[in-house]
Amino acid sequence: MSSCSILETGEKKWRNMGTLCSSTSGYCQLLNPEWEELASKVKGLVKVAYWDTEKSGAAPRILGEIRGTPTIKLLRPKRKARTNKQKDVVDYNMERKADDLSSFALDLMPSFVERINGADDFEKFKKKATKYGLPMMLSFSFDRQVMNELKYLSTEFRRRVLIAHISFTKKENKEIFYKYGVRGQSLMVEDPTDTDSGESGQYAVTFDGKWNLHRLTSFFSEHALESEVTPKPTTDEKVTVDKKEKVATEKTEQVNTEKVTVDKKEKEDATETTERAKTEL
C-alpha cells in the first residue's frame, strides 16, 4: 500500500478517511487487505488514505493525539462552518473489517441536501435559492433516504447549487410532485426566478441518464455556478471582526505611543549627556 498524507492535497474537499500505520507493525499489515477493500467499496465517495508513521513522520496536528498504530480517523467539514476547510475529526472504534469501515464512512458523509416537508418548506427553499442566486437542484424520490451520491455532490458543489430532497413518502410533498408532473424518481434543475414567471417546472431541465456518480457529476457541473457564493457575515460575526480590528488598532496606537515616548526619552538623555559634557569642559 502506498503511503500518502491524509491532507496531502491541501484541498477543501471533505472526503477523507485515513489510517495511521507503521510499515513494521504486524497489526497494520493485517489491516492492509481490509483497507484496500474499503477503498473499493467507497470509491468516488470517500477518499481513503494511509499515513506511514515510519516514512512520513509525525501525523498532521489536526488529527489530534495518536496513541498507537493502527489508528483510524475520519475528517469531515463542520456543518455550520463557512467553508469546507474547517473540519471535525471522528475516531473509529469499531471492528477493523471492510464492511464496518465502509458503513462508518458512508453513514458519516456530510450532507447539505435540504429535506422538503410540504409546500411551506419548499417556498423557504426557493426563497433561499433566490436570495443567493443559486440554481435549484430538485431530487424527487420514493425513498426517504438521501442517496450517497447526492450527499457527495452536495459537498462538492456546496454554495454553487442548492439541493432539495423531495420524498413521496411524505404526504405533504405529493402536491409538489403533481405540480412538476413527476411520477417517479426524477432529478431536475431550475432557476428560482423561473418559478415566479411561469408554472412550476415549465423551464426546468430534467436529468436524462443513468443514475451513477459520473453522469450526475457532469449534470451538476453543467448547471452549477462557476464559483461559490459567499454568505455575508452575520451581525455577531461582524461585531467580532470589528472588535478584533479595534483591538489591533489600539495595540498599534499603543506601540506607536510607546515608541514616541522611548524616542523622546532617548533624545532627552542625549541632550542631558551633551550638556553635562559641556559643563565638565
Backbone bond lengths (Angstrom), bond angles and torsions (degrees), N, CA, C in turn:
res aa  C-N    CA-C-N  psi(-1)  N-CA   C-N-CA  omega(-1)  CA-C   N-CA-C  phi
1 M - - - 1.471 - - 1.520 109.06 -
2 S 1.312 115.76 130.74 1.457 119.10 -178.31 1.513 110.53 -74.91
3 S 1.322 115.60 145.31 1.459 120.86 -178.71 1.518 109.40 -89.51
4 C 1.320 116.95 133.53 1.468 119.51 177.24 1.512 108.97 -149.91
5 S 1.316 115.14 155.87 1.460 120.18 179.69 1.514 109.75 -80.37
6 I 1.321 116.68 139.37 1.462 120.58 176.59 1.519 110.39 -59.02
7 L 1.310 116.69 -34.78 1.456 120.89 -177.18 1.528 111.98 -110.56
8 E 1.314 117.38 28.07 1.458 120.62 -170.86 1.526 113.50 -60.64
9 T 1.344 117.90 -33.81 1.450 119.46 -175.71 1.526 112.16 -82.40
10 G 1.318 116.99 -19.06 1.465 120.11 -177.83 1.512 112.13 64.81
11 E 1.341 116.46 19.21 1.451 119.83 -175.74 1.520 111.45 -85.00
12 K 1.333 115.41 170.07 1.460 120.58 -176.80 1.523 111.67 -80.96
13 K 1.324 117.44 -12.69 1.451 120.44 -170.74 1.521 111.78 -65.09
14 W 1.308 114.61 145.77 1.458 121.09 -170.58 1.506 113.41 -89.28
15 R 1.328 118.26 -23.75 1.466 120.68 -160.99 1.524 112.39 -75.26
16 N 1.305 117.03 76.38 1.453 121.70 -179.07 1.517 110.91 -127.31
17 M 1.325 116.40 123.74 1.456 121.33 169.81 1.519 105.52 -131.46
18 G 1.309 116.54 120.73 1.451 118.62 -172.06 1.506 113.97 -129.43
19 T 1.317 114.86 153.57 1.455 121.03 173.03 1.516 108.48 -116.86
20 L 1.313 115.88 138.83 1.460 121.24 175.14 1.509 107.16 -104.27
21 C 1.333 115.49 117.12 1.460 120.50 -174.06 1.522 111.21 -133.53
22 S 1.295 113.69 162.41 1.464 121.19 171.96 1.522 107.11 -110.65
23 S 1.340 116.21 130.58 1.458 120.11 -176.84 1.529 112.08 -63.00
24 T 1.334 116.08 -16.68 1.466 119.56 -179.51 1.528 112.80 -98.49
25 S 1.333 116.39 -0.89 1.469 120.48 -177.42 1.525 110.87 -83.96
26 G 1.328 115.72 129.49 1.457 120.26 177.20 1.514 112.27 -65.10
27 Y 1.351 117.47 -36.39 1.463 121.38 178.35 1.526 111.12 -63.97
28 C 1.334 116.28 -38.42 1.467 120.50 178.95 1.522 110.79 -67.86
29 Q 1.316 116.54 -38.50 1.462 120.32 178.97 1.519 111.02 -65.24
30 L 1.337 117.03 -34.75 1.460 121.13 176.18 1.531 111.30 -68.11
31 L 1.318 116.84 -31.20 1.466 121.71 -178.41 1.525 112.39 -76.23
32 N 1.318 117.60 -26.92 1.466 121.65 -173.18 1.528 114.86 -50.76
33 P 1.328 120.93 -47.35 1.474 119.90 179.57 1.528 112.77 -62.54
34 E 1.334 117.05 -38.24 1.465 120.80 178.39 1.521 110.65 -66.85
35 W 1.331 115.16 -37.55 1.469 120.88 -178.92 1.518 110.70 -66.21
36 E 1.332 116.11 -40.09 1.457 120.66 178.73 1.527 111.32 -68.47
37 E 1.349 116.27 -37.33 1.460 119.65 176.84 1.527 110.77 -67.17
38 L 1.334 116.48 -37.79 1.472 121.19 176.18 1.521 110.18 -58.51
39 A 1.328 116.81 -46.24 1.466 121.11 -179.15 1.517 111.19 -58.24
40 S 1.330 116.23 -35.45 1.461 120.85 178.92 1.528 111.27 -71.99
41 K 1.332 117.31 -39.01 1.464 121.79 -177.48 1.527 112.65 -67.74
42 V 1.322 117.06 -35.49 1.478 120.15 -174.10 1.530 111.32 -110.51
43 K 1.306 116.61 19.06 1.468 121.44 -176.93 1.530 111.46 -52.49
44 G 1.307 115.77 129.83 1.460 121.17 178.98 1.514 114.51 87.72
45 L 1.330 116.98 -23.55 1.460 120.20 -177.15 1.520 112.44 -102.14
46 V 1.319 116.61 -36.41 1.459 121.74 -179.99 1.529 108.34 -132.71
47 K 1.302 115.66 131.83 1.461 119.94 177.76 1.524 108.82 -85.46
48 V 1.323 115.86 117.53 1.459 121.17 -178.86 1.527 108.61 -98.82
49 A 1.328 116.27 125.96 1.462 120.65 -174.86 1.525 111.07 -127.09
50 Y 1.329 114.75 167.71 1.467 120.76 -175.15 1.527 108.23 -141.64
51 W 1.292 116.39 128.41 1.475 121.51 -179.66 1.521 108.30 -117.10
52 D 1.321 116.27 116.92 1.458 121.32 179.58 1.522 108.63 -90.69
53 T 1.320 116.10 109.44 1.469 119.88 -176.75 1.526 112.52 -68.09
54 E 1.347 116.74 -18.99 1.466 119.99 178.31 1.526 110.60 -76.27
55 K 1.349 115.76 -43.38 1.470 120.65 -174.88 1.524 112.88 -91.74
56 S 1.341 116.49 -35.54 1.474 119.93 -173.18 1.517 113.21 -97.06
57 G 1.337 117.38 -11.28 1.458 119.78 178.48 1.512 112.84 81.90
58 A 1.326 114.95 -156.42 1.464 121.28 -176.55 1.531 111.23 -60.45
59 A 1.328 115.35 143.31 1.460 121.04 -179.94 1.528 110.87 -73.09
60 P 1.350 118.11 156.74 1.462 121.70 177.26 1.526 111.57 -55.14
61 R 1.314 116.86 144.45 1.465 122.23 -176.73 1.524 114.01 -59.05
62 I 1.337 114.93 -30.77 1.463 119.48 -176.86 1.524 111.86 -59.87
63 L 1.334 117.74 -23.15 1.456 121.37 -176.89 1.523 113.41 -78.92
64 G 1.319 116.55 -9.67 1.447 119.82 177.94 1.519 112.84 76.97
65 E 1.338 115.29 -157.73 1.469 120.71 -175.45 1.526 111.52 -73.29
66 I 1.329 115.09 132.03 1.465 121.50 176.60 1.527 107.81 -113.72
67 R 1.324 117.30 113.73 1.469 120.46 -174.95 1.524 113.06 -94.70
68 G 1.302 117.95 -16.78 1.451 120.47 -178.95 1.506 110.73 -178.10
69 T 1.323 116.44 175.94 1.459 120.64 178.50 1.529 109.29 -124.72
70 P 1.339 117.76 144.93 1.466 125.48 0.67 1.534 112.30 -80.88
71 T 1.322 115.08 144.29 1.462 122.56 173.80 1.521 107.30 -120.56
72 I 1.315 117.10 131.86 1.467 121.61 -176.81 1.528 109.21 -116.71
73 K 1.319 115.86 129.32 1.466 121.69 -179.32 1.519 110.03 -137.06
74 L 1.330 115.04 153.81 1.456 121.17 176.84 1.520 109.30 -123.72
75 L 1.327 116.16 135.95 1.457 121.63 178.05 1.518 109.38 -110.72
76 R 1.311 116.28 136.32 1.465 120.56 176.64 1.518 109.03 -148.01
77 P 1.340 118.13 151.83 1.465 120.04 -177.09 1.520 111.69 -68.41
78 K 1.312 115.09 146.17 1.463 119.69 177.09 1.518 109.07 -68.27
79 R 1.317 114.85 136.42 1.462 121.15 -174.17 1.528 112.29 -57.71
80 K 1.324 117.20 -44.15 1.461 120.41 -174.45 1.524 112.99 -97.00
81 A 1.320 116.83 7.93 1.469 120.04 179.12 1.524 109.74 -71.78
82 R 1.332 115.10 152.54 1.455 119.62 -179.04 1.527 111.79 -77.46
83 T 1.341 117.84 -19.70 1.456 121.34 177.66 1.522 109.57 -137.70
84 N 1.344 116.27 167.25 1.464 121.06 178.68 1.520 112.40 -76.39
85 K 1.334 117.34 -5.94 1.463 120.27 -176.06 1.526 112.13 -71.70
86 Q 1.332 116.99 -28.96 1.461 120.58 179.51 1.522 108.71 -82.24
87 K 1.336 116.22 123.21 1.458 118.89 -170.77 1.525 113.18 -125.83
88 D 1.330 114.15 151.83 1.463 121.82 167.30 1.520 107.47 -97.05
89 V 1.324 116.37 144.87 1.465 121.15 177.00 1.523 108.18 -113.53
90 V 1.331 115.82 125.22 1.470 121.33 -176.59 1.522 108.80 -115.80
91 D 1.331 116.53 128.45 1.469 121.12 178.13 1.528 110.22 -81.41
92 Y 1.326 115.58 144.10 1.465 121.53 176.96 1.521 108.91 -101.38
93 N 1.343 116.52 124.88 1.468 120.49 -176.83 1.524 113.10 -129.90
94 M 1.348 115.92 22.01 1.461 119.48 -179.45 1.533 110.07 -98.79
95 E 1.338 115.90 -170.32 1.461 120.94 178.02 1.528 109.65 -62.67
96 R 1.324 115.48 141.80 1.470 119.26 -179.05 1.528 110.76 -88.43
97 K 1.324 115.02 59.14 1.450 122.91 177.67 1.525 108.96 -117.43
98 A 1.332 116.43 147.75 1.460 120.90 -173.99 1.531 112.75 -55.99
99 D 1.351 117.14 -40.85 1.468 119.82 -178.85 1.527 111.46 -63.86
100 D 1.334 116.58 -44.75 1.466 120.33 179.00 1.530 110.85 -66.72
101 L 1.314 115.96 -40.70 1.468 120.80 -179.70 1.529 110.91 -63.33
102 S 1.344 116.71 -42.92 1.464 119.60 -178.44 1.526 111.14 -69.24
103 S 1.346 117.19 -38.11 1.476 120.34 177.57 1.523 110.40 -62.03
104 F 1.320 115.84 -42.88 1.470 121.87 178.31 1.526 110.55 -60.57
105 A 1.321 116.33 -48.32 1.462 120.85 -177.11 1.523 112.16 -65.09
106 L 1.336 117.08 -44.13 1.460 120.65 -176.99 1.524 111.80 -73.58
107 D 1.340 116.45 -36.73 1.469 119.76 179.15 1.527 111.69 -64.89
108 L 1.322 116.38 -30.88 1.463 120.54 -177.78 1.528 113.38 -95.52
109 M 1.323 116.36 9.08 1.475 118.32 175.20 1.524 108.93 -59.69
110 P 1.315 118.40 128.75 1.465 119.26 176.65 1.518 109.75 -68.68
111 S 1.297 116.32 148.27 1.463 120.76 178.95 1.522 109.72 -134.08
112 F 1.326 114.76 127.59 1.458 120.32 175.38 1.533 109.82 -109.89
113 V 1.338 114.29 20.74 1.461 120.90 174.87 1.522 107.93 -77.68
114 E 1.318 116.99 133.33 1.467 120.98 -179.41 1.527 110.06 -96.89
115 R 1.324 115.93 123.62 1.463 121.27 179.40 1.535 110.05 -81.84
116 I 1.310 115.67 129.88 1.465 121.38 -178.62 1.523 109.88 -99.92
117 N 1.335 114.59 129.27 1.466 120.83 178.00 1.527 109.20 -125.56
118 G 1.310 116.24 72.16 1.457 120.31 176.55 1.520 114.64 103.07
119 A 1.332 114.77 175.82 1.465 122.31 -174.02 1.527 112.63 -63.40
120 D 1.320 117.67 -39.39 1.464 120.34 -178.96 1.528 110.93 -63.22
121 D 1.326 116.02 -43.53 1.464 120.85 176.88 1.523 110.89 -59.78
122 F 1.322 114.78 -41.95 1.472 119.29 -177.43 1.528 110.81 -67.28
123 E 1.319 117.08 -36.06 1.469 120.54 177.83 1.534 110.34 -65.00
124 K 1.340 115.98 -42.01 1.471 120.13 177.32 1.522 110.60 -62.33
125 F 1.329 115.74 -40.11 1.458 121.28 178.63 1.532 110.24 -61.11
126 K 1.336 116.94 -45.66 1.472 121.34 -179.30 1.520 111.22 -65.21
127 K 1.343 116.68 -38.68 1.469 119.98 178.67 1.527 110.89 -64.30
128 K 1.327 116.06 -40.03 1.467 120.35 178.47 1.523 110.00 -64.03
129 A 1.341 117.08 -43.19 1.460 121.44 178.90 1.525 110.71 -63.00
130 T 1.328 116.07 -40.68 1.470 120.76 179.33 1.522 110.79 -66.19
131 K 1.327 116.58 -42.40 1.464 121.96 -178.45 1.521 111.79 -57.49
132 Y 1.337 116.68 -41.95 1.468 120.49 -176.64 1.525 113.16 -100.96
133 G 1.347 117.06 1.32 1.456 120.06 178.98 1.514 113.16 66.23
134 L 1.348 116.68 35.66 1.460 121.29 -176.51 1.529 111.88 -99.63
135 P 1.339 117.56 134.93 1.464 120.00 173.34 1.527 109.83 -60.14
136 M 1.318 117.45 142.74 1.460 121.77 179.45 1.528 109.02 -95.47
137 M 1.308 116.05 119.73 1.462 121.60 176.09 1.522 106.63 -100.96
138 L 1.327 117.19 112.59 1.461 122.04 -173.12 1.521 110.15 -107.07
139 S 1.328 115.61 117.84 1.456 121.50 179.20 1.527 109.10 -106.25
140 F 1.330 115.99 109.44 1.466 121.69 177.70 1.524 108.15 -94.50
141 S 1.319 116.60 132.11 1.461 119.57 -174.46 1.521 110.92 -149.19
142 F 1.343 115.08 154.09 1.455 120.67 172.83 1.525 110.25 -95.83
143 D 1.316 115.76 3.42 1.465 121.79 -179.94 1.523 109.06 -106.17
144 R 1.307 115.27 139.28 1.461 119.92 179.16 1.527 111.69 -72.20
145 Q 1.335 116.24 -29.74 1.459 121.73 -176.38 1.530 111.61 -80.46
146 V 1.331 115.27 145.19 1.471 120.99 175.53 1.526 108.43 -84.25
147 M 1.319 116.32 133.23 1.467 120.68 178.92 1.527 110.88 -60.03
148 N 1.337 117.16 143.09 1.463 120.56 176.66 1.520 111.67 -60.25
149 E 1.346 116.31 -33.84 1.467 120.01 179.10 1.531 111.01 -62.85
150 L 1.337 116.70 -37.17 1.463 119.83 178.96 1.527 111.40 -73.16
151 K 1.331 116.25 -35.23 1.471 119.31 174.85 1.525 109.64 -59.38
152 Y 1.327 114.99 -47.29 1.463 120.84 179.62 1.529 110.89 -58.78
153 L 1.338 115.87 -48.16 1.464 120.40 -177.36 1.523 111.57 -68.03
154 S 1.327 116.94 -29.49 1.470 119.66 179.32 1.523 110.77 -65.91
155 T 1.326 116.63 -26.79 1.467 120.50 177.16 1.518 110.88 -86.29
156 E 1.324 116.02 -43.26 1.464 120.47 179.94 1.522 111.65 -60.85
157 F 1.321 116.44 -37.18 1.470 121.37 -176.37 1.530 110.86 -110.57
158 R 1.306 116.53 26.23 1.462 121.18 179.61 1.524 110.12 -58.49
159 R 1.330 115.48 132.24 1.455 123.79 -179.66 1.531 113.09 65.34
160 R 1.352 116.01 17.72 1.463 120.97 171.82 1.530 110.08 -119.02
161 V 1.325 116.04 -22.84 1.464 123.19 170.43 1.528 107.10 -144.25
162 L 1.311 115.56 164.60 1.455 120.90 174.45 1.530 106.71 -119.96
163 I 1.313 116.56 124.69 1.465 120.78 -172.72 1.524 110.88 -109.05
164 A 1.335 115.30 133.40 1.465 121.43 177.04 1.523 109.72 -118.63
165 H 1.324 115.19 136.66 1.473 121.39 173.83 1.524 106.66 -105.42
166 I 1.339 116.32 114.72 1.461 121.72 -177.04 1.524 107.72 -114.31
167 S 1.315 115.91 105.85 1.468 121.03 -174.75 1.529 111.04 -97.01
168 F 1.337 115.25 134.21 1.462 121.08 179.50 1.528 111.43 -72.38
169 T 1.349 115.60 -15.47 1.470 119.21 179.06 1.527 111.20 -68.12
170 K 1.320 116.17 -19.57 1.463 120.80 175.19 1.533 108.49 -90.21
171 K 1.325 117.16 115.24 1.465 119.55 -176.17 1.528 112.05 -60.66
172 E 1.335 114.96 -26.08 1.469 119.10 179.70 1.529 112.04 -66.29
173 N 1.344 116.82 -18.63 1.466 120.22 -176.62 1.524 113.71 -93.24
174 K 1.315 117.78 -7.80 1.471 120.48 -174.89 1.525 111.47 -60.45
175 E 1.325 116.40 -36.62 1.467 120.41 179.49 1.525 111.36 -62.43
176 I 1.358 116.41 -36.87 1.472 120.51 179.01 1.528 109.78 -67.00
177 F 1.341 116.82 -40.38 1.471 121.04 175.99 1.525 110.17 -57.05
178 Y 1.338 116.68 -46.54 1.466 121.32 -177.04 1.532 110.91 -66.24
179 K 1.324 116.45 -40.37 1.468 120.10 -179.04 1.529 111.94 -62.20
180 Y 1.339 115.12 -36.46 1.467 119.52 -179.32 1.524 112.32 -92.26
181 G 1.317 116.93 1.10 1.454 120.52 177.79 1.514 113.49 66.41
182 V 1.336 115.82 32.02 1.468 120.74 -177.24 1.528 109.41 -96.59
183 R 1.355 115.42 132.78 1.460 119.84 -179.52 1.527 112.35 -121.17
184 G 1.294 117.38 1.28 1.456 120.82 -179.88 1.518 109.40 -160.62
185 Q 1.323 115.74 -160.71 1.464 119.03 178.15 1.524 109.14 -65.43
186 S 1.313 115.76 131.93 1.460 119.57 -177.77 1.525 110.28 -154.70
187 L 1.316 115.05 150.33 1.465 121.25 175.79 1.517 107.54 -132.16
188 M 1.312 115.98 126.39 1.465 119.59 178.52 1.519 110.14 -141.24
189 V 1.325 114.24 155.60 1.458 120.17 179.02 1.518 107.94 -118.98
190 E 1.327 115.00 141.34 1.460 120.27 -175.98 1.516 109.73 -145.72
191 D 1.323 115.80 139.98 1.457 121.14 173.67 1.527 107.32 -76.32
192 P 1.339 117.96 129.53 1.477 118.80 -176.58 1.520 113.48 -60.19
193 T 1.328 117.45 -27.50 1.475 119.77 -179.61 1.524 111.50 -72.02
194 D 1.349 116.93 -22.74 1.459 119.74 179.80 1.517 112.09 -69.84
195 T 1.332 117.43 -26.79 1.466 120.44 -178.83 1.525 110.91 -69.96
196 D 1.342 116.26 -19.32 1.467 119.53 179.24 1.522 111.68 -87.38
197 S 1.351 115.64 -21.15 1.458 119.41 -174.94 1.529 113.38 -101.46
198 G 1.342 116.92 -0.53 1.461 119.03 -179.62 1.515 111.49 -166.80
199 E 1.325 114.97 -171.57 1.462 120.39 178.73 1.520 110.12 -69.43
200 S 1.332 116.05 151.04 1.459 120.78 178.25 1.521 110.05 -57.67
201 G 1.329 115.62 130.13 1.460 120.77 177.88 1.515 114.88 84.40
202 Q 1.343 117.62 -4.81 1.461 120.45 -176.54 1.529 112.14 -60.42
203 Y 1.344 116.87 -38.16 1.458 121.11 -178.49 1.533 112.40 -110.63
204 A 1.317 116.55 11.84 1.462 120.41 -178.31 1.531 110.71 -72.77
205 V 1.339 114.89 146.57 1.468 121.40 175.93 1.523 107.32 -104.83
206 T 1.319 116.39 123.77 1.464 121.21 -177.06 1.526 111.32 -94.59
207 F 1.317 115.21 136.68 1.463 121.13 176.12 1.523 108.64 -70.72
208 D 1.308 115.13 125.94 1.463 120.14 -178.28 1.527 108.43 -126.16
209 G 1.295 116.27 94.16 1.456 119.37 -178.02 1.510 110.54 175.86
210 K 1.306 115.24 -177.56 1.458 121.06 179.60 1.516 109.62 -74.19
211 W 1.327 115.88 136.50 1.462 120.17 -177.83 1.530 110.55 -80.85
212 N 1.307 115.33 74.28 1.464 119.21 172.15 1.518 108.85 -124.42
213 L 1.317 116.36 164.70 1.458 121.09 -172.20 1.522 112.25 -59.74
214 H 1.318 116.99 -40.69 1.462 120.71 -177.35 1.531 111.19 -61.92
215 R 1.338 116.74 -49.31 1.468 119.65 -178.03 1.530 111.87 -70.10
216 L 1.308 115.96 -37.70 1.471 119.02 177.86 1.528 110.96 -64.63
217 T 1.318 116.82 -40.76 1.473 120.70 178.31 1.524 110.46 -61.35
218 S 1.322 117.48 -40.65 1.471 121.43 178.45 1.524 110.72 -62.68
219 F 1.337 116.51 -41.39 1.469 121.20 179.31 1.527 110.74 -64.25
220 F 1.317 116.50 -43.93 1.464 121.27 178.51 1.532 109.89 -63.65
221 S 1.329 117.03 -44.63 1.472 121.38 -178.54 1.521 111.01 -60.49
222 E 1.316 116.20 -36.43 1.458 121.47 -178.09 1.522 112.48 -68.32
223 H 1.325 116.70 -33.40 1.467 119.95 -171.82 1.535 114.89 -111.03
224 A 1.320 117.71 -10.43 1.473 120.24 -179.21 1.523 110.67 -76.71
225 L 1.335 116.16 159.49 1.461 120.36 173.32 1.522 109.18 -64.75
226 E 1.332 116.25 153.16 1.465 119.80 -178.69 1.521 112.38 -70.03
227 S 1.322 116.48 -32.23 1.470 119.90 -179.73 1.521 109.92 -132.24
228 E 1.321 115.71 161.98 1.460 120.97 -177.51 1.524 111.58 -72.32
229 V 1.302 114.67 145.74 1.461 121.51 172.07 1.515 107.49 -87.35
230 T 1.316 116.59 124.49 1.463 120.46 -178.72 1.526 109.78 -96.66
231 P 1.330 117.72 118.29 1.466 120.24 179.15 1.521 111.53 -63.21
232 K 1.309 115.89 145.27 1.461 119.07 175.93 1.518 109.27 -70.41
233 P 1.339 117.67 146.87 1.461 119.33 -179.64 1.519 111.73 -62.60
234 T 1.322 116.14 144.10 1.457 120.43 177.18 1.520 109.17 -70.71
235 T 1.334 115.85 169.57 1.470 120.48 -179.94 1.528 110.66 -58.42
236 D 1.338 116.74 -43.94 1.470 120.81 -179.55 1.522 111.25 -62.69
237 E 1.367 115.71 -42.62 1.466 119.95 179.33 1.513 110.60 -64.30
238 K 1.351 116.17 -40.08 1.460 120.09 -179.44 1.519 110.93 -65.69
239 V 1.333 115.96 -40.67 1.463 120.39 177.92 1.522 110.25 -61.54
240 T 1.343 116.11 -42.38 1.468 121.01 179.32 1.523 110.69 -62.11
241 V 1.339 116.11 -45.32 1.475 120.37 179.55 1.521 110.70 -62.92
242 D 1.346 116.13 -45.32 1.468 120.27 179.67 1.527 110.87 -61.17
243 K 1.340 115.74 -39.66 1.467 120.76 -179.83 1.521 110.53 -64.26
244 K 1.350 115.76 -43.13 1.467 120.01 178.82 1.524 110.81 -63.35
245 E 1.336 115.66 -42.22 1.464 119.49 179.54 1.524 110.60 -64.67
246 K 1.338 116.46 -37.59 1.460 120.43 179.31 1.526 110.81 -65.83
247 V 1.353 115.95 -43.16 1.469 120.53 177.91 1.518 110.42 -61.79
248 A 1.340 116.08 -43.24 1.472 120.26 -179.92 1.526 110.60 -62.58
249 T 1.350 116.35 -40.87 1.472 120.60 179.13 1.524 110.83 -64.59
250 E 1.345 115.62 -43.09 1.467 119.91 179.59 1.521 111.34 -63.08
251 K 1.344 116.18 -39.07 1.470 119.93 178.36 1.523 110.85 -64.60
252 T 1.339 115.50 -41.80 1.468 120.05 179.03 1.518 110.72 -62.54
253 E 1.355 115.71 -44.54 1.467 120.22 179.05 1.524 110.83 -63.05
254 Q 1.351 115.72 -39.06 1.461 119.92 179.35 1.525 111.06 -63.88
255 V 1.340 115.43 -43.71 1.471 120.14 178.50 1.519 110.57 -62.05
256 N 1.349 115.79 -43.38 1.471 119.72 179.56 1.517 111.14 -62.99
257 T 1.359 115.93 -40.71 1.471 120.60 179.25 1.521 110.56 -63.65
258 E 1.339 115.51 -44.72 1.467 120.03 179.22 1.522 110.73 -62.56
259 K 1.347 115.91 -38.01 1.475 119.87 180.00 1.530 110.71 -65.54
260 V 1.350 115.38 -42.39 1.467 119.55 178.46 1.521 110.09 -62.52
261 T 1.352 115.87 -41.93 1.471 120.70 179.35 1.528 111.02 -61.23
262 V 1.346 115.01 -45.05 1.470 119.79 179.69 1.529 110.63 -63.51
263 D 1.337 116.20 -45.10 1.468 120.29 179.75 1.529 111.20 -60.79
264 K 1.333 115.38 -40.70 1.461 120.64 -179.93 1.524 110.75 -65.20
265 K 1.337 114.69 -43.34 1.463 119.78 -179.93 1.527 110.44 -64.41
266 E 1.356 116.44 -43.77 1.464 120.29 179.36 1.523 110.74 -61.48
267 K 1.346 115.60 -38.48 1.461 119.95 179.38 1.527 110.87 -66.51
268 E 1.364 115.22 -42.80 1.470 119.61 179.31 1.531 110.64 -63.86
269 D 1.338 115.84 -41.44 1.461 120.31 179.11 1.518 111.05 -63.15
270 A 1.338 114.36 -40.84 1.463 118.57 -179.84 1.521 110.79 -65.27
271 T 1.361 116.22 -41.06 1.462 120.66 179.55 1.526 110.46 -64.88
272 E 1.343 115.55 -42.52 1.460 121.03 179.91 1.525 110.29 -62.86
273 T 1.312 116.95 -41.63 1.476 121.23 179.48 1.515 110.69 -63.54
274 T 1.341 115.96 -42.07 1.473 120.75 -179.97 1.524 110.76 -63.59
275 E 1.344 116.09 -45.66 1.460 120.24 -179.29 1.526 111.15 -64.11
276 R 1.344 117.86 -38.27 1.451 121.67 178.80 1.527 110.20 -64.60
277 A 1.333 114.90 -40.21 1.462 118.53 179.52 1.518 111.17 -63.52
278 K 1.333 115.94 -39.75 1.483 119.36 179.20 1.520 110.02 -64.72
279 T 1.322 116.53 -40.32 1.480 121.03 -179.29 1.527 110.32 -62.79
280 E 1.354 115.28 -43.09 1.464 119.59 -179.52 1.527 111.58 -64.34
281 L 1.349 116.35 -33.09 1.464 120.11 177.32 1.523 110.04 -69.60
